Amino acid sequence: MAFLKGQKPQEAAQDAEKATQLAPSWPKGYWRRGQALYSLKDIPGAIAAFVRCWQLQKADPECEVKLWQCIQKLTREQLAEGIIALLGDLQVKVGASFFLRNHQCSEVHA
């Protein structure tokens, strides 16, 4: 956080990245990473960090506010890329569950 207050967002992002690697269940590391990436205008990266912080903090309202601030800063292209990625993930999950469901059914009938 000192790096960010000292107007050194790149160093703050690197420091926060190390913190999240050393303590992956520490929400404050992701909060700091989100803050640093936001100041570097890496909005998708900041969103990912704030989402993880929000998950670890049990839906903390302050984190939710910051997350929505970031989402509102996304460009149309970034929103489109995010939606496409989510749809791809959904397709993989649905396809995998469909395969598993059919595989399990064929074992029962065999």
Secondary structure, DSSP 8 states (H G I E B T S, - for coil): -HHHHTT-HHHHHHHHHHHHHH-TT-HHHHHHHHHHHHHTT-HHHHHHHHHHHHHHTTS-HHHHHHHHHHHHH--HHHHHHHHHHHHHHHHHHHHHHHHHHHHHHHHHH-
